[in-house]
């Protein structure tokens, strides 16, 4: 999906962003919100080209694989690798407009992710999210899937956050995998989550045409990601194990994308956690990403 930056910001990424927007246009999901007052029930109409979405939750209909070795590799990327990559080739996060209240859960800053298992841009971004969040806590129950075979960047290898758990003393991670690989309803957002999605996944953060894009990641209401920070292109034809291996190789194209994005996310998480854990937040890779944001 598309990633839009502020005018004049990160000019070197402009062509990449424009190309990504064009590629995403054919698989973008439009969300229309109907209702009068803020107390009205939101009626969500989701239009997708040539696809009629089911109206009741369904089980994951993609090929799901559990791999403890791949999960271990991506949740324990060496600090030396992340430091070597630094800001990498990923674009930075987008700051929210105005003095927004801190999004919290269980007394901690909250990171809200909304995406879909079919989405190739979500597929790319999840790798970096897993790497970054693993520096602040622990994942369990991660499974591995491919994005839709009928969208842009078909069959992108990825993981799913559906039914995974994440524990951290620093942050709360709330993942919402809205749709399955086959685009049936899987995990609908709550009304509160939907309110954030419609507030930030819209102008001025994206163009009106790109409103409602996946993936959407809200870092405590302070910064957001709307669309992947990098192309899914390097993942084409790779196995999950190959991706995990490349993530740990700082000279690989995937590491420059994934680890660079992970460092930019880590830099934002460090703002939310007041610089904790110290060894992570003061690392050279995070420092370089902080300067990039």
Order of alpha helices (4+ residues) and beta strands (2+ residues): alpha-beta-beta-alpha-alpha-beta-beta-beta-alpha-beta-beta-beta-beta-beta-alpha-beta-beta-alpha-alpha-alpha-alpha
